Amino acid sequence: MGAVPSTPRWGSAARPQDTAEYLIGTFVGEKSFPLASDYWQKLLELPLDLDWPAHRVRQACEVFAQNNYYTRHLAKILIHLAWCLQECASTSGALPSAFMKAFNATYISSVFLKHLIENAKSDTFEELYLSIGESEAVPNNSLRDSGFFTADQNIANLVIHSLLSFIGKVDVSPNTYLLHHEVLNFMLVAMSTQLVSGPSPGPKDIHPFIDVAMVQESSLVGLVVHKLLLNYISQPRLPLNSASYNMFPEGNHISVLHRVGSAAASFVLLPFSYFVSSSGEASRSALADSSLHVLLTLIHYRKCVLDASVKDKSDDSATSEFVLKENTYFSENPYCKALENARDIEIDRVDIEGNAHSGPLVRLPFASLFDTLGMCLNDETAVLLLYSLVHGNSDFLEYVLVRTDLDTLDIATICPNLICVSAQNQQLVPMLEALYNASKRTSNQIYMVLIILLILSQDSSFNASIHKLVLPSVPWYQERLLHQTSLGSLMVIILIRTVKYNLSKLRDVYLHTNCLATLANMAPHFHRLSAYASQRLVSLFDMLSRKYSKLAELKNDKMHIGYGESIGGDSLPEDSVSTELHIYTDFLRIVLEILNSILTYALPRNPEVVYAIMHRQEIFQPFKNHPRFNELLENIFTVLDFFNSRMDAQRVDGEWSVEKVLQVIIINCRSWRGDGMKMFTQLRFTYEQESHPEEFFIPYVWQLVISRSALDFDPRSINLFPVDLPVEDSFEGVEVDKHQNAELNGDAVQQGITEPAPKPSGTLCQANHSHGQLIQSPDECHVPNPPSGLTPINTIDLCLVYLKRPIPQEQNLMLAVTLDCTQFHLMREIIYFCLYLKRLIRQE
């Protein structure tokens, strides 16, 4: 191979690094070692670093891919990995050396497995060669004698069962933390075969590892879901005492290939600085994040299965793809079912309902899970987990809604200056803030937040209780100072603001519909809606009506133009105008029904809404005789007539003021009886997930995993969703340090999508009709704001300083220690620019 020594150095005089060079070189080389060879023990027991450059790691992976067909070393190291994990999970207790061997086996396997998956040529991943010859000798040990492996056994099933057993049965401790983290990373690598498949699962798709994970016994599935959620709740961190490294007897040495991985290999164990750093980003638990990534990947996977009646014909080339697709179904996902059936550890369902749940039951501390989600909702993965729980688990949704009726909600009424920490404040405020900063969020995150709000708004107790909680202030809302604003009013303000932002920027009908549907569910329960929220609600009708009028005028103009005349190059086709006009007609009707619901069911409790309608009553006049809106406007004009007559009969000293008008409205609200009002059925929307949610959720989950985990997958191999290939930048011979998947970090996941992202698979169902999903243009790309600590003066001073003297290496290192990642990269670019200017000055 040329990159590793060709001769062994086993003697006592050999340097440990040379021994490691030989062992890794032999592992990727042409020589095949039997499963029972002591070579495997030497490889897995060698805790040394190899300082290999990037090109050497790639070369080792390429040579391994060429030789794996003959050596079957991937299959053999996976078998040893399974045995090591079984030993670690044994009830008799495992020695530290067992954890070290398991750690090395897990990590080495993940490095080479990921390379094979990235470069797979066949849809069945035959390049993995997950089998060994029947004549292969199997070592005689307790695990082999107990029937843990036979030559004809499915190796993927063996290793996945061992991995899941370790996750579910071995508690996280200082001695097992790193091994748990590496096992979760390996799970992501093993399941990454989905990345090289298309966005729509088909009956011919084969994923060797995640498919066998779906057929594990239900008891093991329950243990895994339970442990992954407990990891997320507890947010375990690596202890800083020496006991944390007991599995590594050499102290400073982590594992074979560790430094290879951290420098350039395909998949890396996060550097220790990630675990021990005190910075804000690094203070998050890496183990908790990995647990959540694995859980989301498992619960949203769907296996497409071909119906038995057409399975015999599937090999016929004449069988069309359409016939195959029409005769397929998706098998049940046991992990999703376990999550949906999870119960609160504090409540005994058997005693309450009188019947036991069939199968193993996952019992979780809902209170702790709820609190953890509330603290982590700024993270997109937490939002997706919350969606999965409130949509799929009726008990958790009930728990969330019950917590909204706690007595702490009344604190806002008794002591309005206190900051309430109720369920709504913990969950809703972060989600509303995410909607407020929609330009800085991905479109998928906005969809998830809106669907969660829609699901919550389907409950009348939720709609009533959010108006009882008063927020002393909302510091992140910049357009206006909001003091003593109810959570319900804030929710109305943010939803309307989201609609207006969407109209001006995104023009996404799906987003419109979700916002208006949530407002419609809330409307009958409005209580003391604030003046600002009331004004925004009326102004929403004004904005939509002006857009509607322009479209109607444009359509009329087109109808009067002859077929031979041209309207202009920038005009919309007539069909597009008609479609958009129909959409805005539906939007206007929903807003009018929202106003009707308030006036019909909650007028005495909302004088500010009456004031806002009276103040802008002229905007309703053009639609008074409109055939689509007249029946809905009759109630509005009935209210206007009632309060206008009371105003005319009222004698006021001096000029009318806002306070005087509002006082008259409040007085007459008490005498309002609703005479002459037409009663309409309350407009209610519910969210129902469509039959093929996997087409949205599987790509979405993997976008999140790649952007937030250590899985550095080659973007050129990704077929699950479109990505832009990264561009390597350099300046004057100085290589700029860029992550291979830089385009897949944070918001860049959406920026890398070259076509409109699919919407969450769901339907808004109304009493007599349903609103479908209309996909519009993709999101705009947004440039992040510069770090607040770098003012123009600071930047100029920095340039002047570095123009005068060169930059020692240790100062560059100091920047990396004292600044966060974004500031470090920005400062470094400034320094490079200053050095360039310095060279120009010298040349002159």
C-alpha positions in Angstrom: 0.0 0.0 0.0 3.0 2.3 0.5 1.4 4.3 3.3 2.1 1.8 6.1 5.0 -0.4 7.0 4.9 -3.8 5.2 6.7 -5.6 8.0 5.5 -6.2 11.5 7.3 -4.8 14.5 6.1 -6.9 17.4 9.3 -7.0 19.4 9.7 -5.3 22.7 12.1 -2.7 21.1 9.5 -1.6 18.6 7.9 1.8 19.2 4.2 1.6 20.1 3.4 3.9 17.1 5.2 1.6 14.7 3.1 -1.3 16.1 -0.1 0.7 15.5 1.1 1.6 12.0 1.5 -2.1 11.3 -1.8 -3.1 12.8 -3.8 -0.5 10.9 -1.9 -1.2 7.7 -2.6 -4.9 8.0 -6.2 -4.3 8.7 -6.7 -2.4 5.4 -4.2 -4.6 3.5 -4.6 -7.8 1.4 -3.9 -10.3 4.1 -7.0 -11.8 5.7 -6.9 -12.7 9.4 -9.2 -15.4 10.7 -11.9 -14.4 13.1 -10.1 -16.4 15.8 -6.7 -14.8 15.2 -5.1 -13.0 18.1 -4.5 -10.1 15.7 -7.9 -8.7 16.6 -7.1 -8.6 20.3 -3.9 -6.8 19.6 -5.6 -4.3 17.3 -8.4 -3.5 19.8 -6.2 -3.4 22.8 -3.7 -0.9 21.4 -4.6 2.6 22.9 -2.3 4.8 20.7 -2.7 7.9 18.6 -1.7 7.9 15.0 -0.9 11.4 13.6 -1.9 10.7 10.0 -2.6 13.5 7.5 -5.9 13.6 5.6 -4.6 12.1 2.4 -3.2 9.1 4.2 -6.6 8.4 5.9 -8.3 8.6 2.6 -5.8 6.3 1.1 -6.2 3.8 3.9 -10.0 3.8 3.3 -9.6 3.3 -0.4 -7.2 0.4 0.0 -9.6 -1.1 2.6 -12.5 -0.8 0.1 -10.5 -2.7 -2.5 -9.4 -5.5 -0.2 -12.5 -6.0 1.9 -14.0 -8.3 -0.7 -11.2 -10.8 0.0 -10.5 -10.2 3.6 -14.0 -9.5 4.9 -12.4 -7.5 7.7 -15.4 -5.2 8.0 -17.6 -8.2 8.8 -15.0 -9.6 11.2 -14.4 -6.4 13.2 -18.2 -5.9 13.4 -18.4 -9.4 14.9 -15.7 -8.5 17.4 -17.5 -5.2 18.1 -20.7 -7.2 19.0 -18.8 -9.5 21.3 -17.1 -6.6 23.0 -20.4 -4.8 23.6 -21.9 -8.0 24.9 -19.1 -8.4 27.3 -19.6 -4.8 28.5 -23.3 -5.4 29.0 -22.9 -8.6 30.9 -24.4 -8.6 34.3 -21.2 -10.0 35.8 -19.4 -6.7 35.2 -16.8 -5.9 32.7 -13.1 -4.9 33.2 -11.9 -1.5 31.9 -10.0 -3.2 29.1 -13.3 -4.5 27.8 -14.6 -0.9 27.4 -11.4 0.1 25.7 -11.7 -2.7 23.2 -15.3 -1.9 22.6 -14.5 1.7 22.1 -11.7 1.0 19.6 -13.8 -1.5 17.7 -16.7 0.9 17.5 -14.6 3.8 16.3 -12.5 1.9 13.7 -15.6 0.2 12.3 -17.4 3.6 11.9 -14.5 5.2 10.0 -14.3 2.5 7.3 -18.0 1.7 7.3 -18.8 5.3 6.5 -16.3 5.4 3.6 -17.9 2.2 2.1 -21.4 3.7 2.4 -20.4 7.0 0.8 -18.8 5.2 -2.1 -21.3 2.4 -2.6 -22.2 1.7 -6.2 -25.1 -0.7 -5.7 -28.5 0.1 -4.1 -28.1 -3.1 -2.0 -24.8 -2.0 -0.4 -23.1 -5.3 -1.5 -19.7 -3.5 -1.1 -20.0 -4.0 2.7 -19.7 -7.8 2.3 -21.4 -8.5 5.6 -20.7 -12.2 5.6 -17.9 -14.6 6.3 -17.1 -18.0 4.9 -18.8 -21.1 6.4 -15.3 -22.6 6.9 -14.3 -19.6 9.1 -13.2 -20.7 12.5 -15.1 -19.1 15.3 -13.2 -18.7 18.7 -14.3 -20.8 21.5 -15.4 -18.5 24.3 -18.3 -18.0 26.6 -20.2 -15.8 24.1 -19.7 -18.2 21.2 -20.7 -21.2 23.3 -23.8 -19.4 24.3 -24.9 -19.2 20.7 -24.2 -15.5 20.2 -22.9 -16.1 16.7 -22.8 -18.8 14.0 -21.2 -18.6 10.6 -24.5 -18.2 8.8 -25.9 -15.6 11.2 -26.9 -12.1 9.9 -24.0 -9.9 10.9 -26.0 -6.7 10.6 -28.6 -8.1 13.0 -25.8 -9.3 15.4 -24.1 -5.9 15.7 -27.3 -3.9 15.8 -28.8 -6.1 18.5 -25.6 -5.7 20.5 -25.5 -1.9 20.0 -29.2 -1.5 21.1 -28.7 -3.9 24.0 -25.8 -1.8 25.2 -27.7 1.5 24.8 -30.8 0.1 26.6 -29.2 -1.9 29.4 -25.9 -0.2 30.3 -26.2 3.0 32.4 -24.2 6.1 31.5 -21.4 6.6 34.0 -18.0 8.2 34.1 -16.5 4.9 32.9 -19.0 4.4 30.1 -19.7 7.9 28.9 -17.3 8.0 25.9 -18.3 4.5 24.8 -22.0 5.4 24.9 -21.2 8.4 22.8 -19.2 6.4 20.3 -21.9 3.7 20.1 -24.5 6.4 19.2 -22.2 7.9 16.6 -21.8 4.4 15.1 -25.6 4.1 15.0 -25.8 7.2 12.9 -23.1 5.9 10.5 -24.8 2.6 10.2 -28.2 4.3 9.4 -26.6 6.8 7.0 -27.4 4.4 4.1 -30.6 6.5 3.8 -28.5 9.5 2.7 -27.5 7.8 -0.6 -31.0 6.7 -1.4 -33.7 8.9 -3.0 -36.2 11.1 -1.1 -39.1 8.7 -1.7 -38.7 5.2 0.0 -39.4 2.4 -2.4 -39.9 -1.4 -2.1 -36.5 -2.0 -3.6 -34.6 0.1 -1.0 -32.3 -1.9 1.3 -30.8 -0.5 4.4 -28.9 -3.3 6.1 -28.6 -1.9 9.6 -31.7 0.2 10.2 -33.9 -2.5 8.6 -32.8 -5.1 11.1 -33.3 -2.4 13.9 -36.9 -2.3 13.0 -37.4 -6.1 13.6 -35.9 -6.2 17.1 -38.1 -7.5 20.0 -40.5 -5.0 21.4 -38.9 -5.2 24.9 -35.5 -4.1 23.6 -37.1 -1.3 21.5 -38.8 0.0 24.6 -35.6 0.0 26.6 -33.8 1.9 23.8 -36.5 4.6 23.5 -36.6 4.9 27.3 -32.8 5.3 27.6 -32.4 7.7 24.7 -35.0 10.0 26.2 -33.5 9.7 29.7 -30.1 10.7 28.2 -31.8 13.7 26.6 -33.6 14.7 29.9 -30.5 14.3 32.1 -28.1 16.0 29.7 -25.1 14.0 31.0 -21.6 15.5 30.7 -18.2 14.0 30.8 -16.8 14.4 34.4 -13.5 16.2 34.6 -12.0 13.9 37.3 -9.5 11.2 36.6 -12.2 8.5 37.0 -13.6 9.5 33.6 -10.6 7.9 31.9 -10.5 4.5 33.6 -11.2 2.7 30.4 -7.9 4.1 29.0 -5.1 2.8 31.2 -2.5 4.9 29.4 -4.2 8.1 30.5 -3.4 10.5 27.6 -4.1 7.9 24.9 -7.7 7.8 23.6 -7.9 5.2 20.9 -6.3 4.0 17.7 -7.0 6.5 14.9 -8.3 9.2 17.3 -6.0 11.9 16.0 -6.6 10.7 12.5 -10.2 11.1 13.0 -10.0 14.6 14.6 -7.7 15.8 11.8 -9.4 14.6 8.7 -11.1 11.2 8.8 -14.6 10.8 7.7 -16.2 10.4 11.1 -14.7 11.7 14.3 -15.0 11.4 18.0 -15.6 15.0 19.2 -12.4 16.5 20.7 -12.2 16.6 24.4 -12.4 20.3 24.3 -16.0 19.9 23.2 -16.9 18.1 26.4 -14.9 20.2 28.9 -15.3 23.7 27.4 -17.2 26.2 29.4 -18.4 28.2 26.4 -22.1 28.5 25.7 -22.3 26.3 22.7 -19.9 23.7 24.1 -21.8 23.5 27.4 -24.5 21.4 25.7 -24.3 17.7 26.3 -22.9 15.9 23.3 -24.3 12.6 24.5 -27.8 14.1 24.9 -27.6 15.5 21.3 -26.4 12.2 19.9 -29.2 10.4 21.7 -31.8 12.7 20.3 -30.4 12.4 16.8 -30.5 8.6 16.9 -34.0 8.7 18.4 -35.4 11.0 15.7 -33.8 8.9 13.0 -35.3 5.7 14.4 -38.9 7.0 15.0 -39.3 8.7 11.6 -37.9 5.8 9.5 -40.5 4.0 7.3 -39.8 0.7 5.6 -41.6 0.3 2.2 -42.8 -3.2 1.7 -44.2 -4.7 -1.5 -47.5 -6.5 -1.3 -47.3 -10.2 -1.4 -49.7 -10.5 -4.3 -47.4 -8.7 -6.7 -44.1 -9.8 -5.2 -43.7 -12.6 -7.6 -44.1 -10.2 -10.5 -41.7 -7.7 -9.2 -38.8 -9.4 -10.9 -40.5 -9.0 -14.3 -38.9 -6.1 -16.2 -42.3 -5.3 -17.6 -43.7 -4.5 -14.2 -43.9 -0.7 -14.1 -42.8 1.4 -11.3 -46.3 2.7 -11.0 -47.7 -0.8 -10.3 -45.0 -1.4 -7.7 -45.8 1.9 -6.0 -49.5 1.3 -6.0 -49.1 -2.1 -4.4 -46.8 -1.1 -1.5 -47.4 -0.3 2.1 -45.2 0.8 5.0 -44.5 -1.5 7.9 -45.1 -0.4 11.4 -42.3 1.4 13.1 -41.8 -0.1 16.6 -39.8 2.9 17.9 -42.5 5.3 16.8 -45.1 3.1 18.4 -43.1 3.0 21.7 -42.8 6.7 21.7 -46.5 7.1 21.1 -47.4 4.7 23.9 -45.0 6.2 26.4 -46.7 7.1 29.7 -45.9 9.4 32.6 -44.1 7.6 35.4 -46.2 9.5 37.9 -49.5 8.1 36.6 -50.7 4.5 36.7 -52.8 4.0 33.6 -54.0 0.6 34.7 -55.6 2.0 37.8 -57.2 4.9 35.9 -58.5 3.2 32.9 -59.0 -0.2 34.4 -57.1 -2.1 31.7 -53.5 -2.8 31.1 -51.6 -1.7 28.0 -50.6 -4.5 25.6 -46.9 -5.0 25.3 -44.0 -3.4 27.2 -44.7 0.2 28.3 -42.2 3.0 28.2 -42.5 5.1 31.4 -41.0 8.5 31.4 -40.9 11.5 33.8 -43.1 13.8 31.7 -42.4 16.8 34.0 -38.6 16.5 33.5 -39.0 15.9 29.7 -41.3 18.9 29.5 -38.9 21.1 31.3 -35.9 20.0 29.2 -37.8 20.7 26.0 -38.7 24.1 27.3 -35.0 25.0 27.9 -33.9 23.6 24.5 -36.6 24.9 22.1 -34.1 27.2 20.4 -32.7 24.0 18.9 -34.5 22.7 15.9 -34.2 19.1 16.9 -36.0 19.8 20.2 -38.8 21.4 18.2 -39.1 18.2 16.1 -39.1 16.0 19.2 -41.9 18.2 20.7 -43.9 17.9 17.5 -43.4 14.1 17.5 -44.7 13.9 21.1 -47.7 16.3 20.9 -48.8 14.8 17.6 -48.2 11.1 18.3 -48.5 10.7 22.1 -52.0 11.7 23.4 -50.9 11.3 27.0 -48.0 13.8 26.6 -50.3 16.2 24.8 -52.8 15.9 27.6 -50.1 16.5 30.1 -49.1 19.7 28.4 -52.7 20.9 28.3 -53.3 20.0 31.9 -50.2 21.9 33.0 -51.7 25.0 31.5 -54.4 24.9 34.1 -52.0 24.9 37.1 -52.7 27.5 39.8 -49.5 29.3 38.9 -51.4 30.8 36.0 -53.4 32.9 38.5 -50.2 34.5 39.9 -50.3 36.9 36.9 -53.6 38.2 38.1 -52.8 38.4 41.7 -49.2 39.7 41.4 -48.7 40.9 37.8 -45.1 41.9 38.4 -44.0 38.3 39.0 -42.7 36.4 36.1 -44.7 33.2 35.8 -42.9 30.0 34.9 -45.9 28.0 33.9 -46.1 25.6 31.0 -47.1 28.2 28.4 -44.2 30.5 29.4 -41.7 27.6 29.2 -42.9 26.3 25.9 -44.8 29.0 24.0 -42.5 32.0 24.5 -39.5 30.3 22.9 -41.6 29.1 20.0 -43.1 32.6 19.5 -39.7 34.1 19.6 -38.6 31.6 16.9 -41.5 32.8 14.7 -40.6 36.4 15.5 -37.1 35.7 14.2 -38.4 33.7 11.2 -35.8 35.3 8.8 -33.1 33.6 10.9 -34.8 30.2 11.1 -35.2 27.5 8.6 -38.5 27.1 6.9 -38.9 23.6 8.3 -38.5 24.8 11.8 -41.2 27.5 11.3 -43.5 24.8 9.9 -43.0 22.6 12.9 -43.6 25.5 15.4 -46.8 26.5 13.6 -48.1 22.9 13.5 -47.4 22.5 17.3 -49.3 25.8 17.9 -52.2 24.5 15.7 -52.3 21.2 17.6 -52.4 23.0 21.0 -55.1 25.5 19.7 -57.4 22.6 19.1 -58.0 22.4 22.9 -60.5 24.9 24.3 -58.8 24.9 27.8 -55.5 25.9 26.2 -57.1 28.7 24.3 -58.7 30.1 27.4 -55.8 29.7 29.8 -53.2 31.5 27.6 -55.1 34.7 28.2 -54.8 34.4 32.0 -51.0 34.5 31.9 -49.6 38.1 31.8 -46.0 38.7 30.8 -44.4 41.7 32.4 -42.4 42.4 29.3 -41.3 40.9 26.0 -37.7 42.1 25.6 -37.1 40.4 22.2 -40.0 42.2 20.5 -38.5 45.3 19.0 -41.3 47.1 17.1 -43.2 48.1 20.2 -42.8 48.0 23.9 -45.1 45.3 25.2 -45.8 45.6 28.9 -48.3 43.5 30.9 -49.3 41.7 27.7 -51.2 38.4 28.0 -49.6 35.4 26.4 -52.7 35.0 24.2 -52.3 38.6 22.9 -48.7 38.0 22.2 -49.5 34.8 20.3 -52.0 36.7 18.2 -49.5 39.5 17.5 -46.7 37.0 16.5 -49.0 34.9 14.3 -50.2 38.0 12.4 -46.7 39.3 12.1 -45.7 35.9 10.6 -48.5 36.2 8.0 -47.4 39.7 7.0 -43.7 38.7 6.8 -44.7 35.7 4.7 -46.8 37.9 2.3 -43.9 40.3 1.7 -41.0 37.7 1.7 -41.8 34.0 1.3 -45.3 33.9 -0.2 -45.9 30.5 1.2 -49.6 29.5 1.2 -49.0 26.6 3.6 -47.6 29.0 6.2 -50.6 31.4 5.7 -53.1 28.7 6.2 -51.5 27.4 9.4 -51.3 30.8 11.0 -54.9 31.7 10.1 -56.2 28.2 11.2 -54.6 28.7 14.7 -56.1 32.2 15.0 -59.5 30.8 14.0 -59.3 28.1 16.7 -58.3 30.7 19.3 -60.9 33.4 18.3 -64.0 32.3 20.3 -61.8 32.2 23.5 -60.2 35.6 23.2 -60.3 37.4 26.6 -59.2 41.0 27.0 -57.2 41.0 23.9 -54.8 43.9 24.0 -55.2 47.1 22.0 -52.2 46.4 19.9 -53.2 42.8 19.1 -56.7 44.1 18.2 -55.3 46.7 15.9 -53.0 44.1 14.2 -56.0 41.8 13.6 -58.0 44.5 11.8 -55.0 45.7 9.9 -54.5 42.0 8.7 -57.9 42.2 7.0 -57.0 45.6 5.5 -53.7 44.2 4.0 -55.4 41.1 2.6 -58.3 43.1 1.2 -55.9 45.5 -0.6 -54.1 42.5 -2.1 -57.4 41.0 -3.1 -58.6 44.2 -4.8 -55.5 44.5 -6.8 -55.8 40.9 -8.0 -59.5 41.4 -8.9 -58.7 44.5 -10.8 -55.9 42.7 -12.7 -58.2 39.9 -13.6 -60.9 42.3 -14.9 -58.3 44.0 -17.0 -57.2 40.7 -18.5 -60.8 39.8 -19.3 -61.2 43.1 -21.3 -58.0 42.5 -23.4 -58.3 40.9 -26.7 -56.5 37.7 -27.6 -54.2 39.4 -30.0 -53.0 42.1 -27.5 -50.2 41.9 -25.0 -50.4 42.9 -21.4 -46.7 43.3 -20.6 -43.8 41.1 -20.0 -44.0 41.2 -16.2 -47.7 40.4 -15.8 -49.0 37.2 -14.4 -50.8 34.6 -16.6 -54.6 34.7 -16.3 -54.7 31.2 -14.7 -52.2 32.3 -12.1 -54.2 35.5 -11.3 -57.3 33.4 -10.9 -55.6 30.9 -8.6 -54.1 33.6 -6.4 -57.4 35.5 -6.3 -59.1 32.3 -5.1 -56.5 31.8 -2.4 -56.9 35.4 -1.1 -60.7 35.0 -1.2 -60.3 32.0 1.2 -57.9 34.0 3.4 -60.3 37.0 3.6 -63.2 34.7 4.6 -61.1 33.1 7.3 -60.2 36.5 8.8 -63.9 37.6 8.6 -64.9 34.4 10.4 -62.3 35.1 13.0 -63.8 38.5 13.6 -67.3 37.0 13.6 -66.3 34.4 16.2 -65.0 37.2 18.5 -68.0 39.3 18.1 -70.4 36.4 18.4 -68.9 34.5 21.4 -66.5 36.9 23.1 -67.6 40.5 22.4 -68.2 41.6 26.1 -64.7 40.4 27.0 -62.9 42.2 24.1 -63.8 46.0 24.0 -60.4 46.7 22.3 -61.5 44.6 19.3 -64.7 46.6 19.0 -62.7 49.8 19.2 -60.3 48.6 16.5 -63.2 47.7 14.2 -64.9 51.0 14.7 -61.7 52.9 14.2 -61.2 51.2 10.8 -64.8 50.6 9.8 -64.3 52.1 6.3 -62.2 49.2 5.2 -65.3 46.9 5.4 -67.5 49.0 3.2 -66.2 47.9 -0.2 -67.1 44.3 0.6 -70.5 44.9 2.0 -72.3 43.6 -1.1 -69.7 41.1 -2.2 -71.4 37.7 -2.7 -68.6 35.8 -1.0 -68.4 38.1 2.0 -71.7 39.8 2.6 -73.1 37.2 5.0 -70.0 37.4 7.2 -70.0 41.2 7.1 -73.6 41.4 8.3 -72.7 40.7 11.9 -69.8 43.2 11.8 -72.1 45.9 10.5 -74.7 45.0 13.2 -72.1 45.6 15.8 -71.0 48.8 14.2 -74.6 50.1 14.0 -75.1 49.3 17.7 -72.0 51.0 19.0 -72.2 53.9 16.6 -75.8 54.7 17.8 -74.6 54.6 21.4 -71.8 57.0 20.5 -74.2 59.3 18.8 -76.5 59.3 21.8 -73.6 60.0 24.2 -72.9 63.6 25.2 -69.3 64.3 25.8 -67.8 67.5 27.2 -65.1 68.6 24.7 -63.6 66.5 22.0 -63.7 62.7 21.8 -60.6 61.0 22.9 -59.4 57.4 22.8 -60.1 57.0 26.5 -63.6 58.4 26.2 -64.5 56.3 23.2 -63.2 53.2 24.9 -65.1 53.9 28.0 -68.4 54.2 26.1 -67.6 50.9 24.4 -66.8 49.2 27.7 -70.1 50.4 29.3 -72.2 49.3 26.3 -70.4 45.9 26.1 -72.1 45.1 29.4 -75.5 45.7 27.9 -74.8 43.9 24.7 -77.2 41.0 24.1 -76.3 40.0 20.6 -79.7 41.0 19.1 -79.8 40.7 15.3 -76.6 38.6 15.1 -76.5 35.6 12.9 -75.1 32.5 14.5 -72.5 30.7 12.5 -70.9 27.4 13.3 -67.5 27.9 15.0 -64.7 27.6 12.5 -62.4 24.9 13.8 -59.3 23.4 12.2 -57.5 20.2 13.1 -54.1 18.9 11.9 -54.0 15.4 10.4 -50.8 13.9 9.2 -51.1 12.6 5.7 -50.4 9.0 4.6 -46.8 9.5 3.5 -45.1 11.7 6.0 -41.8 10.0 5.4 -41.2 12.0 2.3 -40.8 15.1 4.4 -39.5 13.8 7.7 -36.7 11.4 6.6 -34.8 14.1 4.6 -35.6 16.7 7.3 -34.2 14.5 10.1 -31.0 13.8 8.2 -30.5 17.5 7.4 -30.6 18.2 11.1 -28.3 15.3 11.9 -25.7 16.3 9.4 -25.8 20.0 10.5 -25.5 19.3 14.2 -23.6 16.1 14.7 -20.0 14.9 14.0 -21.2 12.9 11.0 -19.1 14.5 8.2 -20.8 12.8 5.3 -19.5 13.5 1.8 -22.1 15.9 0.2 -21.4 14.5 -3.2 -22.8 11.1 -2.1 -26.1 12.5 -0.7 -29.2 11.8 -2.8 -31.7 12.1 0.0 -32.0 15.9 -0.5 -30.3 18.3 -2.8 -27.2 20.1 -1.5 -24.7 22.5 -3.0 -21.2 21.1 -3.1 -18.8 23.0 -0.8 -16.2 25.3 -2.4 -12.7 25.3 -1.0 -11.4 28.8 -0.5 -7.7 29.9 -0.2 -5.9 33.2 0.0 -2.3 33.8 -0.9 -1.3 30.2 -0.3 -3.0 30.2 3.2 -5.6 27.5 3.4 -8.8 28.6 5.0 -10.1 26.0 7.5 -13.5 25.0 6.3 -15.7 22.1 7.4 -16.3 19.7 4.5 -20.0 20.1 5.0 -19.9 23.9 5.6 -22.9 24.3 3.5 -24.9 22.1 5.8 -24.4 24.0 9.0 -27.3 25.8 10.6 -29.4 27.9 8.2 -27.2 26.8 5.4 -29.1 23.5 5.3 -31.9 25.4 3.7 -29.6 27.6 1.6 -28.1 24.4 0.1 -31.5 23.2 -1.2 -31.8 24.1 -4.8 -35.5 23.5 -5.1 -38.5 24.2 -2.8 -38.3 22.1 0.3 -41.3 19.7 0.9 -43.8 20.8 3.5 -44.7 18.7 6.5 -47.1 16.1 5.4 -50.4 17.2 7.0 -53.8 18.5 6.2 -55.9 21.2 7.8 -59.3 19.8 8.1 -62.4 22.0 8.6 -66.0 21.0 9.2 -67.2 21.1 5.6 -63.9 21.4 3.6 -60.2 21.0 3.9 -57.4 23.3 3.0 -54.8 21.7 0.8 -51.1 22.5 0.6 -49.8 24.8 -2.0 -46.0 24.9 -2.4 -44.6 28.3 -3.4 -41.1 29.6 -4.0 -38.2 28.5 -1.8 -37.0 30.5 1.2 -34.6 33.4 0.7 -31.1 33.1 2.0 -30.3 35.3 4.9 -26.9 36.6 5.8 -26.2 36.3 9.6 -25.6 39.5 11.6 -22.0 40.1 12.6 -21.0 39.4 16.2 -22.2 42.3 18.4 -18.7 42.5 20.1 -17.0 43.7 16.9 -17.8 47.4 16.4 -16.3 49.3 13.5 -13.8 51.0 15.9 -12.6 47.6 17.2 -12.1 46.3 13.7 -10.1 49.4 12.6 -8.0 49.2 15.7 -7.4 45.5 15.1 -6.3 46.2 11.5 -3.9 49.0 12.6 -2.3 46.7 15.2 -1.7 43.8 12.9 -0.4 45.9 10.1 2.6 46.8 12.3 3.7 43.4 13.3 3.4 39.7 12.2 1.1 37.3 13.9 2.8 34.6 16.0 1.3 31.2 15.9 0.5 31.3 19.6 -1.6 34.5 19.1 -3.7 32.8 16.5 -4.1 29.9 19.0 -5.1 32.5 21.6 -7.9 33.8 19.4 -9.3 30.3 19.1 -9.4 30.0 22.9 -10.9 33.4 23.8 -13.4 33.8 21.0 -16.3 31.7 19.9 -16.3 30.0 16.5 -18.0 32.7 14.5 -15.8 35.5 16.0 -12.7 33.4 15.5 -13.3 32.9 11.8 -14.2 36.5 11.3 -11.1 37.8 13.2 -8.9 35.4 11.2 -10.2 36.6 7.9 -9.5 40.2 9.0 -5.9 39.2 10.0 -5.4 37.6 6.6 -6.5 40.8 4.9 -4.2 42.9 7.0 -1.3 40.7 6.2 -2.1 41.1 2.5 -2.2 44.9 2.9 1.1 44.7 4.7 2.7 42.9 1.8 1.4 45.4 -0.6 2.8 48.3 1.4 6.2 46.6 1.6 6.2 46.0 -2.2 5.5 49.7 -2.8 
